[in-house]
Amino acid sequence: MLGITVLATLLASASSCGVPSFQPDVSARVVGGDDAVPHSWPWQISLQYLRDTEWRHTCGGSLITNQHVLTAAHCINKSFTYRVALGKSDLTVEDEPGSVIVGVDTIYVHEKWSTLLTRNDIALIKLAEPVELSETIQVGCLPDEGSLLPQDYPCYVTGWGRLWTNGPIADVLQQGLQPIVDHATCSRWDWWGFQVTNNMVCAGGDGVISACNGDSGGPLNCQAEDGAWEVRGIVSFGSSLGCNTAKKPVVFTRVSAYIDWINE
């Protein structure tokens, strides 16, 4: 029944997904870079967990229906209580106009998720209730099953992660250009080697711009020919040497490899 519900909702929203009311500035970068135009990535969510009496940002994610969020499996701890903040730009503004906070009903972690070499790093969150889509809260498109993007295809990573290695978490949503690195390049021995599988996609690796801690689970946004933005990747892992290490691009879970799993 879950698969039917998700698929029906995806089909219903497919015609309006990935088209933000506020256009992003696609000249910005992430680490050490610029703030995103408020609400220009309206499917971006903040996954937050309760610690003592305080809610804290832990990961990003992408709204793909009015009741389902994609994130990374490694973001999920079964002992934590979570909530999802939608329509956010500045995490320090509690009652930010256009934003809502929603509880979590169920979290589905991929049954073959493994921390060993980070395999199948994907999870689906069902919200406690559907959210009303608006100018500030919209769904991102999913790519065609199995589809790949070529080397250097321009995509953008977004998140509230650290502004630099070991630096502070961003208050305002950041974005940055992360060109696609094809599998043949990313799997070279002096890049990521065997750690990268065909179910992953790499982006960046120029030693300048990168996602960082706290961006995990967030989207790799790539614009399709029709102008709509697709969630092509889920931030999975990066180099232990730092957030912007040359030849160590950010590695994303490749969403197009998991379309069947999402629908099921």
Backbone as numpy.savetxt, mean C-alpha at the origin, in Angstrom:
# Nx Ny Nz CAx CAy CAz Cx Cy Cz
-18.91 -17.38 0.32 -19.73 -16.18 0.32 -18.87 -14.92 0.32
-17.75 -14.97 1.05 -16.87 -13.80 1.08 -16.40 -13.44 -0.32
-15.99 -14.47 -1.11 -15.51 -14.22 -2.45 -16.55 -13.56 -3.32
-17.80 -14.04 -3.22 -18.89 -13.46 -4.01 -19.11 -12.01 -3.62
-19.09 -11.74 -2.33 -19.32 -10.37 -1.85 -18.24 -9.42 -2.33
-16.98 -9.82 -2.17 -15.87 -8.96 -2.59 -15.91 -8.73 -4.09
-16.09 -9.82 -4.86 -16.10 -9.70 -6.31 -17.23 -8.81 -6.79
-18.41 -8.96 -6.20 -19.55 -8.13 -6.60 -19.29 -6.67 -6.32
-18.70 -6.41 -5.16 -18.41 -5.03 -4.79 -17.33 -4.44 -5.69
-16.32 -5.26 -6.01 -15.26 -4.80 -6.91 -15.83 -4.45 -8.28
-16.71 -5.30 -8.79 -17.30 -5.04 -10.10 -18.16 -3.78 -10.08
-18.87 -3.59 -8.97 -19.74 -2.42 -8.87 -18.95 -1.12 -8.84
-17.74 -1.18 -8.23 -16.95 0.04 -8.09 -15.90 0.21 -9.18
-15.77 -0.77 -10.07 -14.69 -0.76 -11.05 -14.72 0.46 -11.95
-15.92 0.95 -12.26 -16.02 2.07 -13.19 -15.59 3.39 -12.56
-15.50 3.44 -11.23 -15.18 4.70 -10.58 -13.92 4.62 -9.72
-13.20 3.52 -9.80 -12.03 3.36 -8.95 -10.83 4.12 -9.51
-9.91 4.46 -8.61 -8.62 4.98 -9.02 -8.61 6.36 -9.64
-9.68 7.12 -9.45 -9.75 8.47 -10.04 -9.98 9.47 -8.91
-8.92 10.02 -8.33 -9.08 10.94 -7.19 -9.71 12.26 -7.59
-10.48 12.82 -6.69 -11.07 14.14 -6.92 -10.01 15.23 -6.88
-8.97 15.00 -6.05 -7.85 15.94 -5.94 -6.63 15.29 -6.58
-6.15 15.85 -7.67 -5.09 15.22 -8.43 -3.74 15.28 -7.71
-3.00 14.17 -7.71 -1.69 14.16 -7.05 -0.66 14.95 -7.84
0.31 15.48 -7.11 1.46 16.13 -7.74 2.48 15.04 -7.99
2.62 14.61 -9.23 3.47 13.45 -9.53 4.93 13.83 -9.75
5.33 14.96 -9.19 6.75 15.33 -9.25 7.44 15.17 -7.91
6.70 14.66 -6.90 7.24 14.58 -5.53 7.97 13.27 -5.29
8.64 13.17 -4.12 9.39 11.97 -3.73 9.01 11.59 -2.31
9.48 10.37 -1.84 9.08 9.93 -0.50 10.12 10.24 0.56
11.22 9.49 0.64 12.20 9.72 1.70 12.87 11.07 1.49
12.76 11.94 2.49 13.30 13.28 2.37 12.57 14.11 1.34
11.35 13.72 1.00 10.65 14.38 -0.10 9.51 15.25 0.33
8.48 15.31 -0.50 7.41 16.27 -0.33 6.14 15.65 0.22
5.31 16.49 0.83 3.99 16.06 1.25 3.12 15.82 0.03
2.25 14.82 0.13 1.27 14.59 -0.93 0.19 15.66 -0.87
-0.38 15.99 -2.02 -1.54 16.86 -2.05 -2.63 16.20 -1.20
-3.21 16.92 -0.23 -4.22 16.30 0.63 -5.31 15.58 -0.16
-5.53 14.32 0.21 -6.62 13.50 -0.34 -6.44 13.15 -1.81
-5.19 13.26 -2.31 -4.95 12.91 -3.72 -4.72 11.41 -3.91
-4.58 10.67 -2.80 -4.52 9.21 -2.85 -5.61 8.69 -1.91
-6.88 8.84 -2.29 -7.98 8.65 -1.34 -8.26 7.20 -0.95
-7.55 6.23 -1.53 -7.68 4.84 -1.11 -6.64 4.48 -0.05
-5.68 5.38 0.19 -4.65 5.16 1.21 -5.28 5.19 2.60
-4.97 4.17 3.40 -5.47 4.13 4.77 -4.31 4.05 5.76
-4.60 4.39 6.99 -3.64 4.19 8.08 -4.17 3.08 8.97
-3.40 1.99 9.06 -3.75 0.90 9.96 -3.15 1.23 11.32
-4.00 1.24 12.34 -3.57 1.68 13.67 -3.89 0.60 14.71
-3.01 0.49 15.71 -3.21 -0.47 16.78 -3.26 0.23 18.13
-3.93 -0.40 19.07 -4.12 0.19 20.40 -2.99 -0.25 21.32
-2.28 0.74 21.86 -1.23 0.47 22.84 -1.53 1.29 24.09
-1.78 0.58 25.19 -2.28 1.22 26.40 -3.60 1.92 26.06
-3.63 3.24 26.08 -4.86 3.95 25.72 -4.68 4.79 24.46
-3.59 4.54 23.74 -3.27 5.37 22.58 -3.27 4.56 21.29
-3.90 5.12 20.26 -3.89 4.49 18.94 -2.66 4.97 18.17
-1.92 4.03 17.60 -0.67 4.35 16.91 -0.68 3.81 15.49
-0.16 4.61 14.57 -0.01 4.16 13.18 1.04 3.07 13.12
0.72 1.98 12.41 1.70 0.92 12.24 2.00 0.60 10.78
0.98 0.69 9.92 1.17 0.32 8.51 0.19 1.10 7.63
0.45 1.04 6.35 -0.49 1.58 5.37 -1.38 0.47 4.83
-2.18 0.82 3.86 -3.07 -0.13 3.21 -3.86 0.58 2.14
-4.65 -0.18 1.40 -5.42 0.37 0.28 -6.86 -0.09 0.35
-7.78 0.86 0.30 -9.21 0.54 0.24 -9.53 0.05 -1.17
-10.05 -1.18 -1.30 -10.34 -1.72 -2.63 -11.83 -1.97 -2.86
-12.61 -1.98 -1.79 -14.07 -1.89 -1.89 -14.49 -0.99 -0.74
-15.79 -0.74 -0.60 -16.21 0.14 0.50 -16.16 -0.56 1.86
-15.68 -1.83 1.87 -15.57 -2.52 3.15 -14.33 -3.40 3.25
-13.40 -3.28 2.31 -12.22 -4.15 2.32 -10.94 -3.38 2.04
-9.91 -3.71 2.80 -8.60 -3.06 2.70 -7.54 -4.12 2.44
-6.62 -3.82 1.51 -5.45 -4.65 1.28 -4.28 -4.10 2.09
-3.53 -4.99 2.73 -2.32 -4.60 3.43 -1.36 -5.76 3.40
-0.26 -5.66 4.11 0.74 -6.72 4.15 0.48 -7.66 5.32
0.74 -8.94 5.12 0.55 -9.91 6.20 1.47 -9.61 7.37
2.68 -9.11 7.08 3.62 -8.88 8.19 3.20 -7.72 9.09
2.18 -6.97 8.65 1.64 -5.89 9.48 0.71 -6.40 10.58
0.29 -7.65 10.47 -0.76 -8.16 11.35 -0.19 -8.95 12.52
-0.63 -8.60 13.70 -0.30 -9.32 14.92 -1.62 -9.74 15.56
-1.84 -11.02 15.70 -3.14 -11.52 16.17 -3.49 -11.04 17.58
-2.51 -10.61 18.34 -2.77 -10.17 19.71 -3.14 -8.69 19.78
-3.09 -7.98 18.67 -3.37 -6.55 18.65 -4.82 -6.27 18.33
-5.29 -5.13 18.80 -6.59 -4.59 18.40 -6.33 -3.48 17.38
-7.02 -3.54 16.25 -6.77 -2.61 15.15 -7.99 -1.74 14.85
-7.72 -0.62 14.22 -8.74 0.20 13.59 -8.14 0.76 12.31
-8.99 1.28 11.43 -8.54 1.81 10.15 -8.99 3.26 10.04
-8.03 4.14 9.73 -8.33 5.55 9.50 -8.35 5.80 8.00
-9.44 6.35 7.51 -9.62 6.62 6.08 -9.80 8.12 5.85
-9.43 8.56 4.66 -9.59 9.97 4.32 -8.62 10.87 5.03
-7.47 10.32 5.46 -6.51 11.09 6.24 -5.43 11.70 5.34
-4.96 12.86 5.78 -3.76 13.48 5.21 -2.74 13.68 6.33
-3.17 14.35 7.41 -2.31 14.64 8.56 -2.76 13.79 9.74
-1.92 12.87 10.16 -2.29 11.95 11.25 -2.38 12.65 12.60
-1.83 13.86 12.71 -1.87 14.57 13.99 -3.19 15.31 14.20
-3.99 15.42 13.14 -5.28 16.10 13.24 -6.35 15.05 13.51
-6.86 15.03 14.73 -7.75 13.95 15.15 -9.06 13.95 14.38
-9.70 15.09 14.26 -10.98 15.17 13.56 -10.81 15.85 12.22
-9.89 15.35 11.42 -9.61 15.95 10.12 -10.85 15.88 9.23
-11.24 16.99 8.63 -12.42 16.99 7.76 -12.31 15.94 6.65
-13.37 15.18 6.45 -13.39 14.17 5.39 -12.86 12.82 5.80
-12.39 12.71 7.06 -11.83 11.44 7.52 -12.80 10.70 8.42
-12.65 9.39 8.47 -13.45 8.55 9.37 -12.56 7.48 9.98
-12.96 6.99 11.12 -12.29 5.88 11.79 -13.27 4.71 11.83
-12.82 3.54 11.41 -13.69 2.37 11.36 -12.99 1.20 12.04
-13.75 0.43 12.78 -13.21 -0.76 13.41 -13.01 -1.89 12.41
-12.45 -2.98 12.89 -12.14 -4.13 12.05 -13.04 -5.30 12.41
-13.63 -5.92 11.39 -14.45 -7.10 11.59 -13.59 -8.36 11.57
-12.96 -8.61 10.44 -12.16 -9.83 10.25 -10.91 -9.51 9.46
-9.81 -10.18 9.80 -8.56 -10.05 9.04 -8.22 -11.41 8.45
-8.04 -11.44 7.14 -7.68 -12.66 6.43 -6.22 -12.56 5.99
-5.35 -13.30 6.65 -3.94 -13.36 6.27 -3.76 -14.54 5.32
-2.96 -14.34 4.27 -2.75 -15.41 3.29 -2.32 -16.69 4.01
-2.97 -17.79 3.66 -2.74 -19.05 4.37 -1.31 -19.58 4.17
-0.61 -19.09 3.15 0.78 -19.52 2.92 1.77 -18.40 3.23
1.33 -17.42 4.04 2.25 -16.37 4.47 3.38 -17.00 5.28
4.59 -16.59 4.96 5.75 -17.11 5.66 6.74 -15.99 5.90
7.23 -15.90 7.13 8.26 -14.91 7.44 9.61 -15.33 6.89
9.76 -16.62 6.57 11.00 -17.11 5.98 11.10 -16.59 4.56
12.04 -15.69 4.32 12.24 -15.07 3.01 11.04 -14.26 2.55
10.09 -14.00 3.44 8.93 -13.15 3.17 8.16 -13.60 1.94
7.31 -14.57 2.11 6.50 -15.11 1.02 5.02 -14.85 1.27
4.28 -14.52 0.19 2.83 -14.30 0.27 2.46 -13.27 1.32
3.13 -12.13 1.24 2.96 -11.07 2.25 1.75 -10.20 1.90
0.57 -10.77 2.14 -0.67 -10.09 1.78 -1.76 -10.46 2.77
-2.59 -9.48 3.11 -3.72 -9.69 4.01 -4.88 -8.83 3.55
-6.08 -9.29 3.84 -7.30 -8.57 3.49 -8.06 -8.27 4.78
-8.39 -7.01 4.99 -9.11 -6.59 6.18 -10.55 -6.27 5.81
-11.49 -6.92 6.48 -12.90 -6.56 6.33 -13.25 -5.57 7.43
-13.73 -4.40 7.04 -14.08 -3.37 8.01 -15.37 -3.74 8.74
-15.53 -3.18 9.92 -16.70 -3.48 10.74 -17.99 -3.03 10.08
-17.88 -2.04 9.20 -19.05 -1.55 8.47 -18.58 -0.90 7.17
-19.43 -0.87 6.17 -19.05 -0.20 4.92 -18.84 1.28 5.15
-17.94 1.88 4.38 -17.71 3.31 4.48 -18.37 4.01 3.29
-18.79 5.22 3.53 -19.39 6.01 2.45 -18.28 6.64 1.63
-18.26 6.35 0.34 -17.24 6.91 -0.54 -17.53 8.38 -0.78
-16.46 9.16 -0.91 -16.58 10.61 -1.00 -15.38 11.17 -1.76
-15.22 12.49 -1.74 -14.05 13.09 -2.36 -12.76 12.68 -1.65
-12.85 12.38 -0.38 -11.65 12.07 0.40 -11.46 10.58 0.65
-12.48 9.78 0.37 -12.41 8.33 0.57 -12.90 7.65 -0.71
-12.01 7.01 -1.42 -12.34 6.32 -2.66 -11.59 5.01 -2.72
-11.95 4.17 -3.68 -11.28 2.87 -3.82 -10.25 2.93 -4.93
-9.17 2.20 -4.74 -8.16 2.06 -5.78 -8.52 0.90 -6.69
-8.10 0.97 -7.93 -8.35 -0.12 -8.88 -7.36 -1.26 -8.64
-7.78 -2.47 -8.98 -6.88 -3.60 -8.98 -6.46 -3.89 -10.42
-5.23 -4.35 -10.62 -4.76 -4.64 -11.98 -5.35 -5.94 -12.52
-5.21 -6.14 -13.81 -5.63 -7.41 -14.41 -4.78 -8.54 -13.86
-5.41 -9.69 -13.69 -4.71 -10.85 -13.15 -3.48 -11.19 -13.99
-2.36 -11.35 -13.32 -1.14 -11.78 -13.99 -0.39 -10.71 -14.75
-0.92 -9.51 -14.81 -0.30 -8.46 -15.63 0.99 -7.95 -15.00
1.94 -7.54 -15.86 3.23 -7.02 -15.44 3.47 -5.67 -16.07
4.30 -4.87 -15.42 4.69 -3.57 -15.97 6.15 -3.62 -16.39
6.52 -2.86 -17.42 7.90 -2.92 -17.92 8.88 -2.14 -17.06
10.15 -2.38 -17.32 11.24 -1.68 -16.64 11.04 -0.17 -16.74
11.23 0.53 -15.62 11.19 1.99 -15.52 9.79 2.59 -15.65
8.75 1.76 -15.62 7.39 2.30 -15.64 7.20 3.16 -14.38
6.73 4.40 -14.53 6.64 5.29 -13.37 5.47 4.94 -12.44
5.79 4.65 -11.19 4.79 4.39 -10.17 5.13 5.22 -8.94
4.18 5.31 -8.01 4.37 6.14 -6.83 4.00 5.36 -5.58
4.90 5.43 -4.60 4.63 4.82 -3.31 4.16 5.92 -2.36
3.22 5.59 -1.50 2.67 6.57 -0.57 2.64 5.99 0.84
2.80 6.87 1.84 2.73 6.39 3.20 3.16 7.43 4.23
2.96 7.05 5.49 3.34 7.88 6.63 4.58 7.30 7.32
5.40 6.59 6.60 6.58 5.96 7.19 7.65 6.97 7.57
8.77 6.45 8.04 9.87 7.31 8.48 10.36 8.19 7.33
10.69 9.43 7.66 11.12 10.39 6.64 12.53 10.09 6.14
13.32 9.39 6.96 14.63 8.90 6.55 14.99 7.75 7.48
16.06 7.03 7.17 16.47 5.89 7.98 16.62 6.29 9.44
15.88 5.58 10.31 15.86 5.83 11.75 15.30 7.21 12.11
14.67 7.87 11.15 14.09 9.19 11.40 12.68 9.10 11.96
12.02 10.24 12.09 10.66 10.27 12.65 9.61 9.80 11.64
8.50 9.30 12.17 7.35 8.97 11.33 6.75 10.27 10.79
6.33 10.25 9.55 5.73 11.44 8.94 4.37 11.74 9.56
4.08 13.01 9.74 2.75 13.43 10.16 1.80 13.49 8.96
2.33 14.02 7.86 1.54 14.23 6.64 1.91 13.16 5.62
0.92 12.66 4.90 1.14 11.61 3.90 2.20 12.04 2.89
3.17 11.14 2.68 4.24 11.37 1.73 4.01 10.55 0.46
4.64 10.97 -0.63 4.58 10.20 -1.86 5.92 10.31 -2.57
6.21 9.34 -3.43 7.48 9.40 -4.14 7.48 8.53 -5.38
8.16 9.00 -6.39 8.32 8.26 -7.64 9.18 7.03 -7.40
8.66 5.87 -7.80 9.40 4.61 -7.69 9.26 3.86 -9.01
10.17 4.05 -9.96 10.07 3.34 -11.24 10.20 1.83 -11.04
9.47 1.09 -11.85 9.50 -0.37 -11.80 10.89 -0.89 -12.15
11.34 -1.88 -11.39 12.55 -2.63 -11.72 12.10 -4.04 -12.11
12.39 -4.45 -13.34 11.88 -5.75 -13.78 12.55 -6.89 -13.02
11.90 -8.06 -13.09 12.36 -9.21 -12.30 13.77 -9.63 -12.68
14.10 -9.56 -13.96 15.43 -9.97 -14.40 16.52 -9.13 -13.74
16.25 -7.85 -13.57 17.22 -6.95 -12.92 17.21 -7.15 -11.40
16.01 -7.15 -10.81 15.90 -7.19 -9.35 16.43 -8.50 -8.76
16.40 -9.57 -9.55 16.85 -10.87 -9.05 18.33 -11.13 -9.33
19.06 -10.14 -9.86 20.50 -10.30 -10.03 21.16 -10.50 -8.68
22.31 -11.18 -8.67 22.96 -11.54 -7.41 23.33 -10.32 -6.57
23.69 -9.19 -7.24 24.09 -8.00 -6.48 22.91 -7.08 -6.20
21.70 -7.49 -6.59 20.49 -6.77 -6.22 19.82 -7.57 -5.09
18.67 -8.22 -5.37 18.02 -9.01 -4.32 18.20 -10.51 -4.49
18.69 -10.93 -5.65 18.95 -12.35 -5.86 17.71 -13.22 -5.70
17.91 -14.40 -5.08 16.83 -15.38 -4.94 15.74 -14.95 -3.97
15.98 -13.87 -3.21 14.95 -13.43 -2.25 13.70 -12.91 -2.95
13.84 -12.51 -4.21 12.72 -11.97 -4.97 12.11 -13.06 -5.84
10.80 -13.27 -5.70 10.09 -14.27 -6.50 9.26 -13.57 -7.58
8.66 -14.39 -8.42 7.80 -13.85 -9.48 6.52 -13.25 -8.94
6.19 -13.53 -7.68 4.99 -12.96 -7.06 5.27 -11.63 -6.38
6.45 -11.09 -6.65 6.84 -9.80 -6.09 7.14 -8.84 -7.23
7.13 -7.56 -6.92 7.53 -6.54 -7.89 8.45 -5.55 -7.16
9.52 -5.17 -7.84 10.49 -4.23 -7.26 10.30 -2.86 -7.88
10.61 -1.83 -7.10 10.53 -0.47 -7.62 11.51 0.41 -6.86
12.15 1.33 -7.58 13.11 2.23 -6.97 14.52 1.69 -7.08
15.29 1.78 -5.98 16.64 1.26 -5.95 17.70 2.17 -6.50
17.37 3.48 -6.61 18.36 4.43 -7.13 19.23 5.02 -6.03
18.99 4.61 -4.77 19.78 5.12 -3.67 19.36 6.49 -3.18
18.28 7.02 -3.71 17.84 8.37 -3.34 16.43 8.36 -2.75
15.49 7.73 -3.44 14.08 7.78 -3.06 13.62 6.39 -2.68
12.90 6.27 -1.57 12.46 4.95 -1.14 11.34 5.05 -0.13
10.62 3.94 0.01 9.72 3.79 1.15 10.57 3.48 2.38
9.95 3.53 3.56 10.70 3.31 4.79 9.79 2.66 5.82
10.32 2.39 7.01 9.53 1.77 8.07 8.26 2.58 8.32
7.14 1.88 8.40 5.86 2.55 8.59 5.07 2.68 7.29
5.78 2.52 6.14 5.09 2.52 4.85 4.57 1.13 4.50
5.02 0.11 5.25 4.62 -1.27 4.98 3.11 -1.39 4.80
2.72 -2.25 3.88 1.31 -2.49 3.63 0.66 -1.50 2.69
1.34 -0.37 2.46 0.78 0.67 1.60 0.92 0.34 0.13
0.30 1.15 -0.72 0.23 0.83 -2.14 1.41 1.31 -2.97
1.68 0.57 -4.03 2.48 1.05 -5.16 1.45 1.45 -6.21
1.31 2.74 -6.44 0.26 3.28 -7.31 0.82 3.50 -8.72
0.20 2.87 -9.70 0.65 2.99 -11.08 -0.55 3.37 -11.95
-0.36 4.35 -12.80 -1.47 4.87 -13.60 -1.63 4.06 -14.88
-2.85 3.59 -15.13 -3.15 2.81 -16.33 -3.36 3.73 -17.52
-3.48 3.14 -18.70 -3.65 3.92 -19.93 -4.91 4.77 -19.91
-5.95 4.31 -19.20 -7.19 5.07 -19.14 -7.15 6.19 -18.10
-6.00 6.35 -17.43 -5.85 7.43 -16.46 -6.14 7.04 -15.02
-6.76 5.89 -14.81 -7.08 5.45 -13.45 -5.83 4.87 -12.78
-5.75 5.04 -11.47 -4.61 4.53 -10.70 -4.92 3.12 -10.19
-3.97 2.23 -10.40 -4.09 0.85 -9.94 -3.14 0.59 -8.78
-3.59 -0.22 -7.84 -2.73 -0.66 -6.73 -1.97 -1.88 -7.22
-0.75 -1.65 -7.67 0.07 -2.70 -8.28 0.89 -3.48 -7.27
1.15 -2.87 -6.14 1.99 -3.54 -5.16 1.60 -3.18 -3.74
2.06 -4.01 -2.79 1.90 -3.79 -1.36 3.30 -3.75 -0.77
3.66 -2.66 -0.11 5.01 -2.53 0.44 5.31 -3.71 1.37
6.38 -4.46 1.04 6.70 -5.67 1.78 8.01 -5.55 2.55
9.14 -5.36 1.85 10.39 -5.24 2.58 11.42 -4.44 1.79
12.46 -4.02 2.51 13.54 -3.26 1.91 14.86 -3.67 2.55
15.89 -2.92 2.28 17.23 -3.27 2.76 17.39 -2.98 4.24
18.10 -3.86 4.94 18.42 -3.63 6.35 19.50 -2.56 6.51
20.11 -2.17 5.40 21.17 -1.16 5.44 20.61 0.26 5.48
19.33 0.40 5.17 18.73 1.73 5.18 17.59 1.80 4.18
16.88 2.93 4.22 15.66 3.07 3.42 15.91 3.50 1.98
17.12 3.84 1.63 17.36 4.28 0.25 18.72 3.78 -0.24
18.85 2.45 -0.22 20.10 1.81 -0.59 20.12 1.47 -2.07
21.17 1.84 -2.76 21.30 1.55 -4.19 21.29 0.05 -4.44
20.64 -0.35 -5.51 20.50 -1.75 -5.94 19.69 -2.59 -4.95
19.04 -1.92 -4.03 18.13 -2.61 -3.11 16.79 -1.89 -3.15
16.07 -2.01 -4.29 14.77 -1.36 -4.39 13.79 -1.93 -3.38
12.75 -1.18 -3.13 11.68 -1.69 -2.27 11.03 -2.87 -2.98
10.75 -3.90 -2.22 10.08 -5.09 -2.77 8.63 -5.08 -2.31
7.74 -5.23 -3.27 6.30 -5.20 -3.04 5.71 -6.57 -3.35
4.67 -6.93 -2.63 3.83 -8.05 -3.05 3.13 -7.64 -4.34
3.25 -8.46 -5.37 2.66 -8.11 -6.67 1.16 -8.45 -6.65
0.33 -7.43 -6.62 -1.11 -7.62 -6.45 -1.71 -8.44 -7.59
-1.20 -8.27 -8.81 -1.78 -8.99 -9.95 -1.59 -10.50 -9.85
-0.69 -10.94 -8.94 -0.49 -12.37 -8.74 -1.48 -12.96 -7.74
-2.28 -12.08 -7.10 -3.16 -12.53 -6.02 -4.63 -12.16 -6.26
-5.00 -11.87 -7.48 -6.39 -11.49 -7.76 -7.37 -12.60 -7.39
-7.03 -13.85 -7.74 -7.90 -14.97 -7.38 -8.04 -15.09 -5.87
-6.93 -14.93 -5.16 -6.98 -15.04 -3.69 -7.86 -13.94 -3.09
-7.74 -12.74 -3.61 -8.55 -11.63 -3.12 -10.03 -11.93 -3.33
-10.37 -12.41 -4.51 -11.79 -12.71 -4.81 -12.32 -13.88 -3.98
-11.46 -14.82 -3.68 -11.90 -15.99 -2.90 -12.09 -15.65 -1.42
